[in-house]
């Protein structure tokens, strides 16, 4: 039986993810990597056993302590516990596939996690391709891991693999609470939101929350108007009455299906794009986000509604570890990210480079203010079950795009190195499109685009729009930095 020192209450951000998981609003996200050497179940089981002994975060789950609905308690009737045991066969599978492609990615995306069960919130799939190449997929639940934490999982795992003897015997019981008790911390690791001051909201945010909750609706509208009035506006701030944020006419529904497309940029291409970005004082994130939105407006938006000019909303993933000293930076697991929202006008009549610069400035201003992290702190004051339920059945409300750039990964050892990396996440009920980026140690950039399946149904000039979009996106990304005029990608003729 698990002792009291290895049990705690969940944090407010963890309760948000408990809702997402238990109510089926999202599935998982994953980091799939090709290692420089193949692994066996003998090596992997011993490496996991060793890794777990060093990091008890990998052997936790959430458990419900009564029969109350989560919507009534707002998830406060859960607790975090270290597990009693973990079996290799429960968390690892070896699967033979033709090749790791977008269809396999969609299959991985459908996998979900269960809470209130004696299993951790991660799984591993070792994909064995017909070419004899092997890829290792680590998929996780967001309640305990963000993108960088999943990358850290790979780095820690490959380090353990490199230090594991090659003649070891297979271990089925990779963790047993009583057997491995001496390796556990004296108390369970605390949640990320309480080890920093990152998520503490301002007094204004708290006061506004209660005003909106208890005041009549006309006063709520007044406070919202005042907030909009005092919020600084840039030249790029759109008039949403004229250019509404992009949306389709399909109501939001609870559907975990996502489609994917892989794009790969070799080190030479990455170097040229990076050189252009530095010359403009921007990052790859700004470059890719704005060109992605530009391409959407030229293709997908035209297919959805050719008579309307849409603004766009981008949610940019920001790593909260950046603000702190080494002790917090080394808190590699947990969830320490937020999303910064940046709204841009229709780019049809905008200078694209200027839009990139504006996007970058807004992103950096948001990073400096930590405003989006403080907004997450307001999760402590709202009912997440009611919040997600209120999104269903409505038109709009999704972000046009969320972009997450994990940056360049460094290898943790010289024997098991990361040669290819794919970062996948789920559209859920929040996003229309996803743009996930990660750069390998050899400077190859892999982009994984996720999107709602409904966009496969739209046509532009009698042709399906998504193939057109991806052709033009790749052309825009590879050609924009060049001094000559950007060539037009081939589009179907209007009939």
C-alpha positions as semicolon CSV with decimal commas, in nm:
position;residue;x (nm);y (nm);z (nm)
1;X;0,000;0,000;0,000
2;X;0,128;0,345;-0,094
3;X;0,225;0,552;0,210
4;X;0,087;0,900;0,281
5;X;0,412;1,080;0,199
6;X;0,375;0,958;-0,158
7;X;0,025;1,103;-0,203
8;X;-0,077;1,465;-0,262
9;X;-0,359;1,682;-0,393
10;X;-0,343;1,789;-0,759
11;X;-0,259;2,148;-0,850
12;X;-0,507;2,375;-1,029
13;X;-0,333;2,326;-1,365
14;X;-0,327;1,950;-1,313
15;X;-0,703;1,960;-1,246
16;X;-0,749;2,135;-1,580
17;X;-0,576;1,843;-1,751
18;X;-0,767;1,589;-1,542
19;X;-1,081;1,733;-1,700
20;X;-0,934;1,720;-2,051
21;X;-0,832;1,356;-2,004
22;X;-1,128;1,208;-1,818
23;X;-1,392;1,389;-2,026
24;X;-1,234;1,306;-2,362
25;X;-1,142;1,657;-2,477
26;X;-0,792;1,554;-2,589
27;X;-0,600;1,233;-2,647
28;X;-0,222;1,261;-2,611
29;X;0,084;1,413;-2,760
30;X;0,394;1,227;-2,863
31;X;0,760;1,251;-2,954
32;X;0,871;0,981;-3,197
33;X;1,243;0,948;-3,260
34;X;1,479;0,736;-3,465
35;X;1,776;0,633;-3,253
36;X;2,118;0,574;-3,405
37;X;2,113;0,216;-3,275
38;X;1,827;-0,036;-3,244
39;X;1,700;-0,144;-2,904
40;X;1,567;-0,473;-2,770
41;X;1,311;-0,539;-2,501
42;X;1,592;-0,662;-2,275
43;X;1,781;-0,335;-2,306
44;X;1,466;-0,123;-2,287
45;X;1,325;-0,295;-1,979
46;X;1,650;-0,250;-1,787
47;X;1,686;0,111;-1,900
48;X;1,331;0,191;-1,788
49;X;1,386;0,017;-1,455
50;X;1,696;0,228;-1,396
51;X;1,527;0,548;-1,514
52;X;1,227;0,499;-1,285
53;X;1,453;0,450;-0,985
54;X;1,600;0,794;-1,059
55;X;1,274;0,974;-1,134
56;X;0,951;0,895;-0,948
57;X;0,759;1,142;-1,168
58;X;0,736;0,856;-1,418
59;X;0,535;0,636;-1,180
60;X;0,244;0,862;-1,085
61;X;-0,124;0,883;-1,175
62;X;-0,439;1,058;-1,055
63;X;-0,692;0,869;-0,845
64;X;-1,049;0,963;-0,762
65;X;-1,123;0,946;-0,388
66;X;-1,505;0,955;-0,395
67;X;-1,801;0,913;-0,630
68;X;-1,873;1,283;-0,687
69;X;-1,872;1,408;-1,045
70;X;-1,570;1,609;-1,144
71;X;-1,797;1,893;-1,253
72;X;-1,925;1,926;-0,895
73;X;-1,585;1,924;-0,726
74;X;-1,387;2,081;-1,013
75;X;-1,146;1,789;-0,987
76;X;-1,065;1,846;-0,620
77;X;-1,179;1,491;-0,544
78;X;-0,865;1,349;-0,706
79;X;-0,523;1,285;-0,559
80;X;-0,183;1,210;-0,711
81;X;-0,019;0,886;-0,601
82;X;0,293;0,693;-0,675
83;X;0,189;0,362;-0,827
84;X;0,213;0,024;-0,656
85;X;0,384;-0,140;-0,954
86;X;0,452;-0,107;-1,326
87;X;0,487;-0,399;-1,569
88;X;0,688;-0,362;-1,887
89;X;0,416;-0,530;-2,096
90;X;0,160;-0,275;-1,975
91;X;0,354;0,027;-2,095
92;X;0,564;-0,092;-2,391
93;X;0,470;-0,258;-2,717
94;X;0,668;-0,353;-3,025
95;X;0,478;-0,301;-3,350
96;X;0,575;-0,388;-3,707
97;X;0,479;-0,129;-3,970
98;X;0,560;-0,059;-4,334
99;X;0,683;0,291;-4,250
100;X;0,618;0,566;-4,001
101;X;0,388;0,803;-4,190
102;X;0,087;1,029;-4,144
103;X;-0,155;0,736;-4,117
104;X;0,045;0,582;-3,833
105;X;0,056;0,926;-3,671
106;X;-0,325;0,941;-3,678
107;X;-0,341;0,597;-3,514
108;X;-0,107;0,710;-3,236
109;X;-0,318;1,022;-3,192
110;X;-0,628;0,813;-3,117
111;X;-0,472;0,655;-2,809
112;X;-0,597;0,787;-2,478
113;X;-0,500;0,753;-2,114
114;X;-0,699;0,633;-1,816
115;X;-0,680;0,791;-1,475
116;X;-0,780;0,614;-1,155
117;X;-0,579;0,310;-1,261
118;X;-0,244;0,159;-1,164
119;X;-0,069;0,269;-1,482
120;X;0,159;0,567;-1,550
121;X;0,068;0,853;-1,782
122;X;0,313;0,755;-2,056
123;X;0,351;0,469;-2,303
124;X;0,618;0,357;-2,547
125;X;0,569;0,205;-2,892
126;X;0,876;0,066;-3,066
127;X;0,796;0,077;-3,437
128;X;0,987;-0,176;-3,646
129;X;0,978;-0,071;-4,012
130;X;1,014;-0,311;-4,304
131;X;1,332;-0,126;-4,395
132;X;1,473;-0,258;-4,063
133;X;1,479;0,095;-3,926
134;X;1,333;0,142;-3,580
135;X;1,151;0,439;-3,429
136;X;1,065;0,486;-3,062
137;X;0,740;0,666;-2,986
138;X;0,684;0,809;-2,638
139;X;0,327;0,932;-2,599
140;X;0,211;1,106;-2,284
141;X;-0,078;1,279;-2,111
142;X;-0,047;1,656;-2,082
143;X;-0,132;1,653;-1,710
144;X;0,221;1,534;-1,632
145;X;0,425;1,625;-1,938
146;X;0,470;1,907;-2,187
147;X;0,661;1,887;-2,515
148;X;1,000;1,953;-2,361
149;X;0,930;1,697;-2,088
150;X;0,860;1,433;-2,353
151;X;1,187;1,526;-2,525
152;X;1,360;1,494;-2,188
153;X;1,209;1,146;-2,154
154;X;1,390;1,045;-2,475
155;X;1,715;1,206;-2,363
156;X;1,704;1,036;-2,024
157;X;1,605;0,704;-2,178
158;X;1,885;0,707;-2,435
159;X;2,132;0,794;-2,160
160;X;2,016;0,490;-1,962
161;X;2,035;0,272;-2,272
162;X;2,394;0,379;-2,330
163;X;2,494;0,281;-1,976
164;X;2,308;-0,053;-1,974
165;X;2,511;-0,370;-2,021
166;X;2,433;-0,544;-2,350
167;X;2,390;-0,894;-2,200
168;X;2,117;-0,808;-1,949
169;X;1,810;-1,023;-1,888
170;X;1,457;-0,903;-1,954
171;X;1,274;-0,740;-1,659
172;X;0,894;-0,756;-1,655
173;X;0,845;-0,577;-1,321
174;X;1,016;-0,249;-1,398
175;X;0,883;-0,097;-1,075
176;X;0,753;-0,236;-0,746
177;X;0,668;0,004;-0,466
178;X;0,790;-0,214;-0,181
179;X;1,098;-0,347;-0,362
180;X;1,209;-0,005;-0,487
181;X;1,097;0,199;-0,185
182;X;1,449;0,312;-0,094
183;X;1,487;0,482;-0,433
184;X;1,173;0,694;-0,386
185;X;1,190;1,054;-0,259
186;X;1,095;1,118;0,103
187;X;0,784;1,300;-0,021
188;X;0,609;1,295;-0,357
189;X;0,731;1,553;-0,610
190;X;0,517;1,867;-0,601
191;X;0,330;1,998;-0,904
192;X;0,507;2,244;-1,131
193;X;0,262;2,527;-1,065
194;X;0,356;2,546;-0,696
195;X;0,735;2,534;-0,728
196;X;0,739;2,875;-0,904
197;X;0,554;3,208;-0,883
198;X;0,489;3,189;-1,256
199;X;0,115;3,121;-1,244
200;X;0,008;3,377;-0,980
201;X;-0,257;3,604;-1,141
202;X;-0,280;3,977;-1,085
203;X;-0,535;4,131;-0,849
204;X;-0,704;4,287;-1,152
205;X;-0,757;3,944;-1,310
206;X;-0,907;3,805;-0,990
207;X;-1,135;4,107;-0,936
208;X;-1,250;4,097;-1,298
209;X;-1,330;3,726;-1,263
210;X;-1,563;3,786;-0,969
211;X;-1,721;4,091;-1,133
212;X;-1,804;3,881;-1,439
213;X;-1,935;3,602;-1,219
214;X;-2,168;3,804;-0,999
215;X;-2,252;4,131;-1,178
216;X;-2,541;4,172;-1,427
217;X;-2,451;4,108;-1,788
218;X;-2,455;4,475;-1,891
219;X;-2,188;4,553;-1,629
220;X;-1,984;4,257;-1,751
221;X;-1,994;4,406;-2,100
222;X;-1,884;4,739;-1,953
223;X;-1,580;4,586;-1,780
224;X;-1,489;4,402;-2,102
225;X;-1,517;4,730;-2,296
226;X;-1,294;4,908;-2,044
227;X;-1,039;4,627;-2,067
228;X;-1,032;4,649;-2,446
229;X;-1,008;5,029;-2,427
230;X;-0,705;5,033;-2,195
231;X;-0,527;4,743;-2,369
232;X;-0,250;4,881;-2,592
233;X;-0,313;4,833;-2,963
234;X;-0,056;4,808;-3,237
235;X;-0,090;4,898;-3,602
236;X;-0,147;4,530;-3,673
237;X;-0,446;4,502;-3,438
238;X;-0,740;4,405;-3,663
239;X;-1,098;4,528;-3,646
240;X;-1,271;4,200;-3,562
241;X;-1,608;4,345;-3,657
242;X;-1,487;4,374;-4,016
243;X;-1,234;4,091;-4,019
244;X;-1,358;3,823;-3,776
245;X;-1,122;3,555;-3,650
246;X;-1,127;3,258;-3,887
247;X;-1,397;2,999;-3,828
248;X;-1,602;2,750;-4,023
249;X;-1,976;2,694;-3,989
250;X;-1,930;2,357;-3,822
251;X;-2,013;2,359;-3,449
252;X;-1,742;2,252;-3,207
253;X;-1,779;1,887;-3,113
254;X;-1,595;1,639;-2,895
255;X;-1,396;1,452;-3,159
256;X;-1,037;1,341;-3,108
257;X;-0,962;1,272;-3,475
258;X;-0,675;1,472;-3,622
259;X;-0,504;1,452;-3,960
260;X;-0,130;1,506;-4,006
261;X;0,126;1,608;-4,265
262;X;0,505;1,579;-4,229
263;X;0,743;1,838;-4,375
264;X;1,121;1,805;-4,350
265;X;1,382;2,076;-4,406
266;X;1,745;1,976;-4,448
267;X;2,029;2,152;-4,262
268;X;2,117;2,371;-4,563
269;X;1,757;2,494;-4,596
270;X;1,735;2,555;-4,222
271;X;2,058;2,755;-4,232
272;X;1,927;2,982;-4,509
273;X;1,593;3,042;-4,336
274;X;1,771;3,109;-4,006
275;X;2,005;3,356;-4,177
276;X;1,705;3,548;-4,313
277;X;1,534;3,548;-3,973
278;X;1,844;3,688;-3,802
279;X;1,871;3,961;-4,062
280;X;1,518;4,070;-3,970
281;X;1,559;4,027;-3,595
282;X;1,295;3,753;-3,575
283;X;1,280;3,383;-3,486
284;X;1,193;3,073;-3,685
285;X;0,865;3,066;-3,492
286;X;0,761;3,405;-3,633
287;X;0,871;3,309;-3,986
288;X;0,684;2,979;-3,992
289;X;0,371;3,110;-3,819
290;X;0,315;3,408;-4,046
291;X;0,387;3,216;-4,368
292;X;0,155;2,938;-4,248
293;X;-0,122;3,196;-4,193
294;X;-0,048;3,361;-4,528
295;X;-0,086;3,026;-4,703
296;X;-0,408;2,948;-4,515
297;X;-0,554;3,278;-4,632
298;X;-0,454;3,209;-4,992
299;X;-0,607;2,861;-4,998
300;X;-0,809;2,717;-4,709
301;X;-0,984;3,040;-4,611
302;X;-1,082;3,094;-4,974
303;X;-1,231;2,746;-4,984
304;X;-1,426;2,802;-4,661
305;X;-1,564;3,147;-4,751
306;X;-1,422;3,335;-5,053
307;X;-1,631;3,644;-4,974
308;X;-1,485;3,710;-4,630
309;X;-1,154;3,841;-4,507
310;X;-1,052;3,666;-4,186
311;X;-0,820;3,770;-3,909
312;X;-0,623;3,491;-3,743
313;X;-0,548;3,389;-3,387
314;X;-0,222;3,208;-3,314
315;X;-0,147;3,042;-2,982
316;X;0,230;3,032;-2,932
317;X;0,367;2,779;-2,681
318;X;0,606;2,944;-2,434
319;X;0,841;2,751;-2,205
320;X;0,812;2,877;-1,847
321;X;1,144;2,726;-1,742
322;X;1,319;3,012;-1,921
323;X;1,251;3,253;-1,635
324;X;1,419;3,064;-1,355
325;X;1,753;2,958;-1,213
326;X;1,905;2,618;-1,270
327;X;1,706;2,443;-0,997
328;X;1,381;2,519;-1,180
329;X;1,529;2,483;-1,527
330;X;1,627;2,133;-1,424
331;X;1,265;2,054;-1,338
332;X;1,245;1,891;-1,677
333;X;0,916;1,711;-1,627
334;X;0,571;1,842;-1,544
335;X;0,381;2,106;-1,739
336;X;0,550;2,446;-1,742
337;X;0,418;2,598;-2,064
338;X;0,149;2,843;-2,161
339;X;0,001;2,969;-2,485
340;X;0,041;3,334;-2,588
341;X;-0,238;3,450;-2,819
342;X;-0,142;3,675;-3,109
343;X;-0,415;3,809;-3,339
344;X;-0,320;3,932;-3,684
345;X;-0,535;4,095;-3,954
346;X;-0,590;3,946;-4,295
347;X;-0,247;3,936;-4,456
348;X;-0,368;3,990;-4,814
349;X;-0,269;4,358;-4,814
350;X;0,005;4,337;-4,552
351;X;0,381;4,338;-4,595
352;X;0,468;3,985;-4,487
353;X;0,810;4,065;-4,345
354;X;0,658;4,352;-4,146
355;X;0,394;4,110;-4,019
356;X;0,669;3,873;-3,906
357;X;0,839;4,157;-3,719
358;X;0,507;4,260;-3,560
359;X;0,435;3,900;-3,462
360;X;0,781;3,867;-3,308
361;X;0,742;4,191;-3,112
362;X;0,405;4,085;-2,970
363;X;0,546;3,745;-2,878
364;X;0,846;3,896;-2,699
365;X;0,627;4,151;-2,519
366;X;0,406;3,865;-2,398
367;X;0,709;3,667;-2,284
368;X;0,840;3,963;-2,085
369;X;0,504;4,035;-1,919
370;X;0,429;3,669;-1,834
371;X;0,063;3,764;-1,886
372;X;-0,038;3,431;-2,035
373;X;0,112;3,237;-1,744
374;X;-0,082;3,456;-1,502
375;X;-0,396;3,381;-1,704
376;X;-0,340;3,009;-1,642
377;X;-0,343;3,094;-1,273
378;X;-0,708;3,186;-1,319
379;X;-0,782;2,815;-1,375
380;X;-0,786;2,804;-0,996
381;X;-1,099;3,021;-1,000
382;X;-1,307;2,861;-1,274
383;X;-1,481;2,528;-1,319
384;X;-1,298;2,350;-1,601
385;X;-1,580;2,102;-1,655
386;X;-1,825;2,386;-1,719
387;X;-1,572;2,571;-1,933
388;X;-1,515;2,284;-2,177
389;X;-1,883;2,193;-2,189
390;X;-1,966;2,554;-2,282
391;X;-1,748;2,528;-2,594
392;X;-1,946;2,241;-2,746
393;X;-2,210;2,310;-3,010
394;X;-2,090;2,662;-3,083
395;X;-1,965;2,816;-3,406
396;X;-1,610;2,950;-3,380
397;X;-1,400;2,972;-3,067
398;X;-1,107;2,767;-3,198
399;X;-0,764;2,919;-3,244
400;X;-0,669;2,940;-3,610
401;X;-0,330;2,790;-3,531
402;X;-0,121;2,678;-3,238
403;X;0,253;2,670;-3,291
404;X;0,503;2,491;-3,071
405;X;0,873;2,509;-3,154
406;X;1,077;2,282;-2,927
407;X;1,400;2,419;-3,071
408;X;1,716;2,222;-3,129
409;X;1,757;1,901;-2,929
410;X;2,097;1,808;-2,794
411;X;2,196;1,444;-2,753
412;X;2,249;1,317;-2,399
413;X;2,515;1,061;-2,498
414;X;2,729;0,951;-2,791
415;X;2,593;0,598;-2,837
416;X;2,215;0,639;-2,875
417;X;2,167;0,961;-3,067
418;X;1,847;1,117;-3,200
419;X;1,857;1,115;-3,581
420;X;1,494;1,198;-3,663
421;X;1,223;1,345;-3,439
422;X;0,847;1,393;-3,492
423;X;0,635;1,599;-3,252
424;X;0,259;1,527;-3,266
425;X;-0,033;1,676;-3,074
426;X;-0,412;1,673;-3,091
427;X;-0,650;1,942;-3,221
428;X;-0,912;1,853;-2,958
429;X;-1,182;2,117;-2,913
430;X;-0,937;2,409;-2,917
431;X;-0,750;2,431;-3,249
432;X;-0,814;2,431;-3,623
433;X;-0,449;2,379;-3,719
434;X;-0,134;2,276;-3,532
435;X;0,225;2,351;-3,631
436;X;0,481;2,153;-3,430
437;X;0,852;2,206;-3,495
438;X;1,164;2,034;-3,366
439;X;1,525;2,045;-3,484
440;X;1,753;1,742;-3,450
441;X;2,116;1,765;-3,336
442;X;2,227;1,752;-3,702
443;X;2,011;2,063;-3,777
444;X;1,734;1,885;-3,966
445;X;1,400;2,052;-3,898
446;X;1,087;1,838;-3,887
447;X;0,749;2,008;-3,904
448;X;0,431;1,819;-3,824
449;X;0,109;1,990;-3,926
450;X;-0,207;1,872;-3,754
451;X;-0,555;1,974;-3,862
452;X;-0,922;1,894;-3,825
453;X;-1,041;1,626;-4,070
454;X;-1,322;1,854;-4,191
455;X;-1,071;2,056;-4,392
456;X;-1,020;1,756;-4,621
457;X;-1,379;1,811;-4,737
458;X;-1,326;2,165;-4,872
459;X;-1,247;2,234;-5,236
460;X;-1,080;2,523;-5,415
461;X;-1,170;2,552;-5,783
462;X;-1,308;2,195;-5,784
463;X;-0,991;2,046;-5,632
464;X;-0,940;1,939;-5,273
465;X;-0,785;2,230;-5,091
466;X;-0,546;2,057;-4,848
467;X;-0,302;1,921;-5,112
468;X;-0,299;2,270;-5,265
469;X;-0,234;2,421;-4,924
470;X;0,060;2,194;-4,847
471;X;0,220;2,246;-5,189
472;X;0,198;2,621;-5,150
473;X;0,307;2,613;-4,785
474;X;0,627;2,430;-4,868
475;X;0,696;2,667;-5,157
476;X;0,638;2,972;-4,937
477;X;0,860;2,844;-4,657
478;X;1,146;2,751;-4,890
479;X;1,128;3,053;-5,119
480;X;1,029;3,355;-4,910
481;X;1,379;3,420;-4,773
482;X;1,524;3,442;-5,123
483;X;1,575;3,794;-5,263
484;X;1,378;3,728;-5,581
485;X;1,002;3,752;-5,591
486;X;0,820;3,456;-5,438
487;X;0,695;3,234;-5,724
488;X;0,331;3,144;-5,729
489;X;0,259;2,781;-5,649
490;X;0,053;2,599;-5,908
491;X;-0,318;2,643;-5,841
492;X;-0,608;2,478;-6,024
493;X;-0,769;2,695;-6,287
494;X;-1,098;2,861;-6,191
495;X;-1,385;2,722;-6,392
